[in-house]
Each structure stands twice: as C-alpha cells, then as structure tokens.
Amino acid sequence: MEVLKGNFEGAKQSLGTTELHKNSPEPLKSPEQLINIVILASSSPRRKAFVEYIFPDKQVEIVPAGKELETHDVSLIALNKAHQALSIQTAKNSVVDKDSTTLILAADTRASIPSIKDNKFNLVSSGKPMEPRGFIDSLLQVCLLPNLVEQQSHYRLDSGSAHLIFESGSKNQFPKVIFEKEQALVTLKAEKAAYLATSDGQEHYLQEFYDFYSSSPYTEHNMPAIDPTFISAGISLPVLSRLGAIGSIDNISQNDPYYKDVLRKAIFLAAVGFSHRILKPFVSDIENRIENWSWLDKVTHKALNENTDKMSPKK
C-alpha cells in the first residue's frame, strides 16, 4: 500500500482560513482522554460503524459532507469535508463548550481508471456513476484500455483521510489538521477481464454486486443495500474478488501467502479509507483495532469465497 504525503500549501489555498500543522507545536497530552466529541464528516454507514467501533466511549456525531471539492486530489476532498463539518457544527453552536476538544474525521476514496487522451495513457480519478448501469463504461475502460498500450487490465484505489482538532478553550482559534493519502493498485486476470468486457460478464458483475451488498455482513450491521451509484466508478473490489477476477494487488498475487492480508487492507481502504496514521494519536492501538474488526473479517472472507460459476459464459 503506497502512502503519499499531502501538499499543505495547496490545501491551505483550497480551504482558505484553515491553518495546517503537520506536527502540533505542543503535542497533546493523552489525546485519547482529551477528546470529548468525535464528528464523522460522512454519511457512509461503513465509516460510521468503524468510528463507533474504535471510539466506543465517545460521543459520535454524524455530519454529512456537502458539495465535494472539485478536484481529483482525495486528500484535499477529505480536508474540505472536515472543514465543512466544522463550519456546520460551529453554525449550530455545537462546538462551543469551554475547554472541549472536538475531533473531526473525514475520508474519501476514489477509483482511478484507465484513460487515453492525446495519445497518452493515464489513470484518472472517477466519480460515482449517475445510474446503476453507469458502471459499464468504467468497467470497459479498466478491462480494455490497458491492452492498447500492452499493459494488464488494472485500476487504482486512491484514499485520502484527514483529522481536524478544534479546541474551544484554546487561544489559537484555528483548527489543527493532519492528512494522509494511500493507494492500492489492482490488476485483473486477462481471461476474467475479457469476460467482464462482454454483456454477459457485466450482467454477472451487476448481479453479484447486488448479492454482495445485501449479504449478512451488511444486513447484520443495519447497513442498507446499495447499487453501483454509491461507489466511485461503480467498481467494487470485493465483488471483483468474489468473481475471481483479481490477479494481484500491489503486485501481490493470489498465490502469495500474504495475499489475504493485502486484500483485507485494500478492502478497508475502499470501504472506509482512513489511514491508521490519522487515527494513531487518538487510538494508540489502532493497528490492532483494525486487525480485530470482525466486520472487516466477514467482508474479506466473503470476498475470498469466489463465485467462479458466474465467470463463465452462459450456454
């Protein structure tokens, strides 16, 4: 999993008055105990379940983000979500208690899919499809365009996450912000990609999508069923895994003994998107918390349980 550093000057320009600090001038003492309120700048039920899991004793408030920043930089999108959440809560007088410390968390995950423009091949961040079958164009780009430049079918997951700390009693009225960006490169098997480029393959993908997101890991946690319009490009990593279409993730193939761990981390990146470095100051054992999250175990197990019969042409 590749980790990229954020551009703080660009973020400062994009977010206006927010003051950014990669490192707080004076490290917080016992930040886990100092946080009074945790605000999640997202309406995602998966992020909500995760934040409530790692902060079981904190007051967690959900503030859905407004209009997303028009940029392909997922870290800046996450920063803007956090900034919007702070503005909304401040306007509602929710973050005004004297000496209270509020943690705002935000994340954004995008699929960057193949594109050829001016005879140049590149991976371009994709938004969510406008209608359920809108995933088809994205899937065709993933499956076919790389072959034109003699590459394997592939796409990339890009995730940006940010935390913002607002101390009501502090003389410094600007929030402290830290953000991170992570990536995972997903390569498809040639024969599976060829099949997914057909109408039969696309129908099978769509049916598996509906089956997967209405299965027990989701229904048991009261997560509503979704369609491809809820996911960037409409392309689901666990669904592709379920169909046996994934050849490798970050160059780790299915035959590698570490593949399950790599898949699990990539699914976490796609479904939740928080870097553990964003959460480490407030959850000291965050790596263990993620490793022991039962919901992620269930989703990964189901993704590994291939429905290979769905990857064969109908007779």
C-alpha positions as a Markdown table, in Angstrom:
| # | Residue | x | y | z |
|---|---|---|---|---|
| 1 | Met | 0.0 | 0.0 | 0.0 |
| 2 | Glu | 1.6 | 3.2 | -1.1 |
| 3 | Val | 1.5 | 6.2 | 1.1 |
| 4 | Leu | 1.7 | 9.7 | -0.3 |
| 5 | Lys | 2.3 | 13.0 | 1.6 |
| 6 | Gly | -0.1 | 15.9 | 1.3 |
| 7 | Asn | 0.6 | 19.3 | -0.3 |
| 8 | Phe | -0.1 | 21.6 | 2.7 |
| 9 | Glu | 0.3 | 24.8 | 0.7 |
| 10 | Gly | -2.2 | 23.7 | -1.8 |
| 11 | Ala | -4.5 | 22.6 | 0.9 |
| 12 | Lys | -4.2 | 25.9 | 2.7 |
| 13 | Gln | -5.1 | 27.8 | -0.5 |
| 14 | Ser | -8.1 | 25.4 | -1.2 |
| 15 | Leu | -9.5 | 25.7 | 2.3 |
| 16 | Gly | -9.0 | 29.4 | 2.9 |
| 17 | Thr | -8.6 | 30.2 | 6.6 |
| 18 | Thr | -7.8 | 26.7 | 7.9 |
| 19 | Glu | -4.3 | 26.6 | 9.4 |
| 20 | Leu | -2.5 | 23.4 | 8.8 |
| 21 | His | 0.2 | 21.8 | 11.0 |
| 22 | Lys | 1.9 | 18.5 | 10.1 |
| 23 | Asn | 3.1 | 18.4 | 13.7 |
| 24 | Ser | 1.4 | 20.2 | 16.6 |
| 25 | Pro | 3.7 | 22.8 | 18.2 |
| 26 | Glu | 3.0 | 21.2 | 21.6 |
| 27 | Pro | 1.9 | 17.5 | 21.4 |
| 28 | Leu | -1.4 | 16.8 | 23.2 |
| 29 | Lys | -1.1 | 15.0 | 26.5 |
| 30 | Ser | -3.1 | 11.8 | 26.5 |
| 31 | Pro | -5.2 | 12.8 | 23.4 |
| 32 | Glu | -7.5 | 9.8 | 23.8 |
| 33 | Gln | -8.7 | 11.2 | 27.1 |
| 34 | Leu | -8.8 | 14.8 | 26.0 |
| 35 | Ile | -11.2 | 14.2 | 23.1 |
| 36 | Asn | -14.8 | 14.9 | 24.1 |
| 37 | Ile | -16.7 | 14.7 | 20.8 |
| 38 | Val | -15.9 | 12.8 | 17.6 |
| 39 | Ile | -17.6 | 14.1 | 14.5 |
| 40 | Leu | -17.6 | 12.0 | 11.3 |
| 41 | Ala | -17.9 | 14.1 | 8.2 |
| 42 | Ser | -19.6 | 11.4 | 6.2 |
| 43 | Ser | -22.9 | 9.7 | 5.8 |
| 44 | Ser | -21.2 | 6.4 | 5.0 |
| 45 | Pro | -22.6 | 3.6 | 7.2 |
| 46 | Arg | -19.3 | 1.7 | 6.8 |
| 47 | Arg | -17.3 | 4.7 | 8.2 |
| 48 | Lys | -19.9 | 5.2 | 10.9 |
| 49 | Ala | -19.6 | 1.6 | 12.0 |
| 50 | Phe | -15.9 | 1.8 | 12.1 |
| 51 | Val | -15.7 | 5.1 | 14.0 |
| 52 | Glu | -18.2 | 3.8 | 16.6 |
| 53 | Tyr | -16.1 | 0.7 | 16.9 |
| 54 | Ile | -12.9 | 2.4 | 17.6 |
| 55 | Phe | -14.5 | 5.1 | 19.8 |
| 56 | Pro | -17.0 | 3.1 | 21.9 |
| 57 | Asp | -16.9 | 5.5 | 24.9 |
| 58 | Lys | -17.0 | 8.8 | 23.0 |
| 59 | Gln | -20.0 | 10.9 | 21.8 |
| 60 | Val | -20.0 | 10.3 | 18.0 |
| 61 | Glu | -21.9 | 12.8 | 15.8 |
| 62 | Ile | -22.6 | 12.4 | 12.0 |
| 63 | Val | -22.3 | 15.5 | 9.9 |
| 64 | Pro | -22.7 | 14.5 | 6.2 |
| 65 | Ala | -20.5 | 16.5 | 3.9 |
| 66 | Gly | -21.9 | 19.0 | 1.5 |
| 67 | Lys | -20.8 | 19.5 | -2.1 |
| 68 | Glu | -17.4 | 17.9 | -2.7 |
| 69 | Leu | -14.4 | 20.0 | -3.7 |
| 70 | Glu | -13.9 | 19.8 | -7.5 |
| 71 | Thr | -10.5 | 18.2 | -7.5 |
| 72 | His | -9.1 | 14.7 | -8.2 |
| 73 | Asp | -6.9 | 15.0 | -5.0 |
| 74 | Val | -8.7 | 12.8 | -2.5 |
| 75 | Ser | -6.7 | 14.2 | 0.5 |
| 76 | Leu | -8.0 | 17.7 | -0.4 |
| 77 | Ile | -11.5 | 16.4 | -0.7 |
| 78 | Ala | -11.2 | 14.8 | 2.8 |
| 79 | Leu | -9.8 | 18.1 | 4.2 |
| 80 | Asn | -12.7 | 20.0 | 2.7 |
| 81 | Lys | -15.2 | 17.6 | 4.2 |
| 82 | Ala | -13.7 | 18.1 | 7.6 |
| 83 | His | -13.7 | 21.9 | 7.2 |
| 84 | Gln | -17.3 | 21.9 | 6.1 |
| 85 | Ala | -18.3 | 19.8 | 9.1 |
| 86 | Leu | -16.6 | 22.3 | 11.5 |
| 87 | Ser | -18.4 | 25.2 | 9.8 |
| 88 | Ile | -21.8 | 23.4 | 10.1 |
| 89 | Gln | -21.2 | 22.5 | 13.8 |
| 90 | Thr | -20.0 | 26.0 | 14.6 |
| 91 | Ala | -23.0 | 27.5 | 13.0 |
| 92 | Lys | -25.2 | 25.2 | 15.1 |
| 93 | Asn | -23.3 | 26.2 | 18.2 |
| 94 | Ser | -22.4 | 22.6 | 18.7 |
| 95 | Val | -18.7 | 23.1 | 19.2 |
| 96 | Val | -18.7 | 25.9 | 21.8 |
| 97 | Asp | -18.3 | 24.2 | 25.2 |
| 98 | Lys | -15.5 | 25.8 | 27.1 |
| 99 | Asp | -12.3 | 23.7 | 27.2 |
| 100 | Ser | -13.9 | 21.0 | 25.0 |
| 101 | Thr | -11.8 | 19.2 | 22.4 |
| 102 | Thr | -13.5 | 18.0 | 19.2 |
| 103 | Leu | -12.1 | 15.6 | 16.7 |
| 104 | Ile | -13.4 | 15.7 | 13.2 |
| 105 | Leu | -12.7 | 12.8 | 10.9 |
| 106 | Ala | -13.1 | 12.7 | 7.1 |
| 107 | Ala | -12.1 | 10.4 | 4.3 |
| 108 | Asp | -12.7 | 10.0 | 0.6 |
| 109 | Thr | -11.9 | 7.0 | -1.7 |
| 110 | Arg | -11.8 | 7.1 | -5.5 |
| 111 | Ala | -11.2 | 4.6 | -8.2 |
| 112 | Ser | -8.7 | 5.9 | -10.8 |
| 113 | Ile | -9.4 | 4.1 | -14.1 |
| 114 | Pro | -7.5 | 4.0 | -17.4 |
| 115 | Ser | -7.9 | 6.8 | -19.8 |
| 116 | Ile | -6.2 | 7.7 | -23.1 |
| 117 | Lys | -6.1 | 11.4 | -24.0 |
| 118 | Asp | -3.9 | 13.0 | -26.7 |
| 119 | Asn | -2.4 | 9.5 | -27.2 |
| 120 | Lys | -1.3 | 9.4 | -23.6 |
| 121 | Phe | -2.3 | 6.6 | -21.2 |
| 122 | Asn | -3.1 | 7.6 | -17.7 |
| 123 | Leu | -5.2 | 6.7 | -14.6 |
| 124 | Val | -7.9 | 9.3 | -14.0 |
| 125 | Ser | -10.0 | 9.6 | -10.8 |
| 126 | Ser | -13.6 | 8.7 | -11.4 |
| 127 | Gly | -16.7 | 9.9 | -9.8 |
| 128 | Lys | -19.8 | 7.9 | -9.0 |
| 129 | Pro | -22.0 | 6.8 | -11.9 |
| 130 | Met | -25.2 | 8.6 | -12.4 |
| 131 | Glu | -27.3 | 5.5 | -12.7 |
| 132 | Pro | -26.8 | 1.8 | -11.7 |
| 133 | Arg | -25.7 | 0.6 | -15.1 |
| 134 | Gly | -23.3 | 3.5 | -15.5 |
| 135 | Phe | -20.5 | 1.3 | -14.2 |
| 136 | Ile | -20.3 | -0.4 | -17.6 |
| 137 | Asp | -18.2 | 2.3 | -19.3 |
| 138 | Ser | -15.8 | 2.3 | -16.3 |
| 139 | Leu | -15.5 | -1.4 | -16.4 |
| 140 | Leu | -14.8 | -1.4 | -20.1 |
| 141 | Gln | -12.1 | 1.1 | -19.6 |
| 142 | Val | -10.5 | -1.0 | -16.9 |
| 143 | Cys | -10.7 | -4.2 | -18.9 |
| 144 | Leu | -9.8 | -3.0 | -22.3 |
| 145 | Leu | -7.8 | 0.3 | -22.4 |
| 146 | Pro | -4.6 | -1.0 | -20.8 |
| 147 | Asn | -4.4 | -3.7 | -23.5 |
| 148 | Leu | -4.0 | -0.9 | -26.1 |
| 149 | Val | -0.7 | 0.0 | -24.5 |
| 150 | Glu | 0.4 | -3.6 | -23.8 |
| 151 | Gln | -0.5 | -3.5 | -20.1 |
| 152 | Gln | -2.6 | -5.8 | -18.0 |
| 153 | Ser | -6.1 | -4.7 | -17.1 |
| 154 | His | -5.9 | -2.6 | -14.0 |
| 155 | Tyr | -7.2 | 0.3 | -11.9 |
| 156 | Arg | -6.1 | 2.1 | -8.7 |
| 157 | Leu | -7.7 | 2.8 | -5.4 |
| 158 | Asp | -6.9 | 6.3 | -4.0 |
| 159 | Ser | -7.9 | 7.2 | -0.5 |
| 160 | Gly | -7.4 | 10.4 | 1.4 |
| 161 | Ser | -8.2 | 11.0 | 5.0 |
| 162 | Ala | -7.9 | 13.8 | 7.5 |
| 163 | His | -8.4 | 14.7 | 11.1 |
| 164 | Leu | -9.1 | 18.1 | 12.4 |
| 165 | Ile | -8.8 | 19.1 | 16.1 |
| 166 | Phe | -10.7 | 22.0 | 17.4 |
| 167 | Glu | -10.0 | 23.1 | 21.0 |
| 168 | Ser | -12.8 | 25.5 | 22.1 |
| 169 | Gly | -10.8 | 26.9 | 25.1 |
| 170 | Ser | -7.6 | 27.4 | 23.1 |
| 171 | Lys | -6.2 | 30.9 | 22.3 |
| 172 | Asn | -5.5 | 29.6 | 18.8 |
| 173 | Gln | -8.9 | 29.6 | 17.1 |
| 174 | Phe | -7.6 | 27.8 | 14.0 |
| 175 | Pro | -8.1 | 24.0 | 14.0 |
| 176 | Lys | -5.1 | 21.7 | 13.6 |
| 177 | Val | -5.2 | 19.4 | 10.6 |
| 178 | Ile | -3.3 | 16.4 | 9.5 |
| 179 | Phe | -4.0 | 14.4 | 6.3 |
| 180 | Glu | -2.7 | 11.4 | 4.5 |
| 181 | Lys | -3.1 | 9.7 | 1.2 |
| 182 | Glu | -2.9 | 6.0 | 0.4 |
| 183 | Gln | -3.1 | 3.9 | -2.8 |
| 184 | Ala | -3.6 | 0.3 | -3.9 |
| 185 | Leu | -3.0 | -1.0 | -7.5 |
| 186 | Val | -5.5 | -3.7 | -8.6 |
| 187 | Thr | -4.6 | -5.9 | -11.6 |
| 188 | Leu | -7.2 | -8.2 | -13.2 |
| 189 | Lys | -6.7 | -11.6 | -14.7 |
| 190 | Ala | -6.7 | -11.4 | -18.5 |
| 191 | Glu | -9.3 | -14.0 | -19.1 |
| 192 | Lys | -11.6 | -12.6 | -16.5 |
| 193 | Ala | -11.2 | -9.1 | -17.8 |
| 194 | Ala | -12.1 | -10.2 | -21.3 |
| 195 | Tyr | -15.3 | -11.8 | -19.9 |
| 196 | Leu | -16.2 | -8.7 | -17.9 |
| 197 | Ala | -16.0 | -6.7 | -21.1 |
| 198 | Thr | -18.9 | -8.7 | -22.5 |
| 199 | Ser | -22.6 | -8.1 | -21.9 |
| 200 | Asp | -22.9 | -11.5 | -20.0 |
| 201 | Gly | -19.9 | -10.6 | -17.8 |
| 202 | Gln | -21.4 | -7.2 | -17.0 |
| 203 | Glu | -24.8 | -8.7 | -16.1 |
| 204 | His | -23.0 | -11.2 | -13.8 |
| 205 | Tyr | -21.0 | -8.4 | -12.2 |
| 206 | Leu | -24.2 | -6.4 | -11.5 |
| 207 | Gln | -26.0 | -9.4 | -10.0 |
| 208 | Glu | -23.0 | -10.2 | -7.8 |
| 209 | Phe | -22.9 | -6.6 | -6.7 |
| 210 | Tyr | -26.5 | -6.7 | -5.5 |
| 211 | Asp | -26.0 | -10.0 | -3.8 |
| 212 | Phe | -22.8 | -9.0 | -2.1 |
| 213 | Tyr | -24.0 | -5.7 | -0.7 |
| 214 | Ser | -27.3 | -7.2 | 0.6 |
| 215 | Ser | -25.4 | -10.2 | 2.3 |
| 216 | Ser | -25.1 | -10.8 | 6.1 |
| 217 | Pro | -22.0 | -8.7 | 6.8 |
| 218 | Tyr | -24.1 | -5.7 | 5.8 |
| 219 | Thr | -27.6 | -6.6 | 6.9 |
| 220 | Glu | -26.4 | -7.7 | 10.4 |
| 221 | His | -24.9 | -4.2 | 10.9 |
| 222 | Asn | -28.0 | -2.4 | 9.6 |
| 223 | Met | -26.2 | -1.2 | 6.5 |
| 224 | Pro | -28.6 | -0.5 | 3.7 |
| 225 | Ala | -28.2 | -2.3 | 0.4 |
| 226 | Ile | -26.5 | -0.2 | -2.3 |
| 227 | Asp | -26.1 | -0.1 | -6.1 |
| 228 | Pro | -23.1 | 0.9 | -8.2 |
| 229 | Thr | -24.1 | 4.6 | -7.9 |
| 230 | Phe | -22.8 | 4.6 | -4.3 |
| 231 | Ile | -19.2 | 3.7 | -5.3 |
| 232 | Ser | -16.6 | 5.5 | -7.3 |
| 233 | Ala | -16.8 | 4.3 | -11.0 |
| 234 | Gly | -19.2 | 1.7 | -9.7 |
| 235 | Ile | -16.3 | -0.7 | -9.4 |
| 236 | Ser | -16.2 | -2.8 | -6.3 |
| 237 | Leu | -13.0 | -4.5 | -5.2 |
| 238 | Pro | -14.7 | -7.3 | -3.1 |
| 239 | Val | -17.2 | -8.0 | -5.9 |
| 240 | Leu | -14.3 | -8.4 | -8.4 |
| 241 | Ser | -12.6 | -10.7 | -5.8 |
| 242 | Arg | -15.8 | -12.6 | -5.4 |
| 243 | Leu | -15.9 | -13.2 | -9.1 |
| 244 | Gly | -12.3 | -14.4 | -9.1 |
| 245 | Ala | -11.2 | -11.5 | -11.4 |
| 246 | Ile | -8.3 | -10.1 | -9.3 |
| 247 | Gly | -4.8 | -11.2 | -10.4 |
| 248 | Ser | -2.9 | -9.1 | -7.9 |
| 249 | Ile | -3.0 | -6.2 | -5.5 |
| 250 | Asp | 0.2 | -4.1 | -5.3 |
| 251 | Asn | 1.9 | -6.9 | -7.2 |
| 252 | Ile | 1.0 | -9.5 | -4.6 |
| 253 | Ser | -0.7 | -12.4 | -6.4 |
| 254 | Gln | -3.4 | -14.8 | -5.0 |
| 255 | Asn | -0.8 | -17.5 | -4.6 |
| 256 | Asp | 1.2 | -15.4 | -2.2 |
| 257 | Pro | 0.8 | -16.3 | 1.5 |
| 258 | Tyr | 0.3 | -12.6 | 2.3 |
| 259 | Tyr | -2.4 | -12.1 | -0.3 |
| 260 | Lys | -5.3 | -12.3 | 2.2 |
| 261 | Asp | -3.8 | -9.6 | 4.4 |
| 262 | Val | -3.2 | -7.4 | 1.3 |
| 263 | Leu | -6.8 | -7.9 | 0.1 |
| 264 | Arg | -8.1 | -7.1 | 3.6 |
| 265 | Lys | -6.1 | -3.9 | 3.7 |
| 266 | Ala | -7.3 | -2.9 | 0.2 |
| 267 | Ile | -11.0 | -3.6 | 1.2 |
| 268 | Phe | -10.5 | -1.4 | 4.3 |
| 269 | Leu | -9.1 | 1.3 | 2.0 |
| 270 | Ala | -12.1 | 1.0 | -0.4 |
| 271 | Ala | -14.8 | 0.7 | 2.3 |
| 272 | Val | -13.6 | 3.1 | 5.0 |
| 273 | Gly | -10.5 | 4.9 | 3.7 |
| 274 | Phe | -8.9 | 6.1 | 7.0 |
| 275 | Ser | -5.2 | 5.9 | 7.2 |
| 276 | His | -4.1 | 4.4 | 10.6 |
| 277 | Arg | -1.7 | 7.4 | 10.9 |
| 278 | Ile | -4.7 | 9.8 | 11.0 |
| 279 | Leu | -6.1 | 7.9 | 14.0 |
| 280 | Lys | -2.9 | 6.8 | 15.8 |
| 281 | Pro | -2.8 | 10.0 | 18.1 |
| 282 | Phe | -6.2 | 9.2 | 19.5 |
| 283 | Val | -6.3 | 5.4 | 19.3 |
| 284 | Ser | -2.9 | 4.1 | 20.3 |
| 285 | Asp | -3.6 | 0.5 | 19.4 |
| 286 | Ile | -5.4 | 1.4 | 16.1 |
| 287 | Glu | -3.5 | -1.3 | 14.1 |
| 288 | Asn | -4.8 | -4.0 | 16.5 |
| 289 | Arg | -8.3 | -2.5 | 16.4 |
| 290 | Ile | -8.3 | -2.7 | 12.6 |
| 291 | Glu | -6.9 | -6.2 | 12.6 |
| 292 | Asn | -9.6 | -7.3 | 15.1 |
| 293 | Trp | -12.5 | -5.6 | 13.4 |
| 294 | Ser | -15.0 | -8.5 | 12.9 |
| 295 | Trp | -17.0 | -6.8 | 10.2 |
| 296 | Leu | -13.9 | -6.4 | 8.0 |
| 297 | Asp | -13.1 | -10.1 | 8.6 |
| 298 | Lys | -16.5 | -11.1 | 7.4 |
| 299 | Val | -16.4 | -9.0 | 4.3 |
| 300 | Thr | -12.9 | -10.2 | 3.4 |
| 301 | His | -14.0 | -13.9 | 3.9 |
| 302 | Lys | -16.9 | -13.4 | 1.7 |
| 303 | Ala | -14.8 | -11.7 | -1.0 |
| 304 | Leu | -12.4 | -14.6 | -1.0 |
| 305 | Asn | -15.2 | -17.1 | -1.4 |
| 306 | Glu | -15.3 | -17.0 | -5.2 |
| 307 | Asn | -18.4 | -17.5 | -7.2 |
| 308 | Thr | -16.4 | -18.8 | -10.2 |
| 309 | Asp | -19.5 | -20.2 | -11.8 |
| 310 | Lys | -20.6 | -16.7 | -12.5 |
| 311 | Met | -17.5 | -16.0 | -14.5 |
| 312 | Ser | -18.3 | -18.5 | -17.3 |
| 313 | Pro | -20.3 | -17.6 | -20.4 |
| 314 | Lys | -23.9 | -18.8 | -20.4 |
| 315 | Lys | -24.5 | -21.9 | -22.6 |
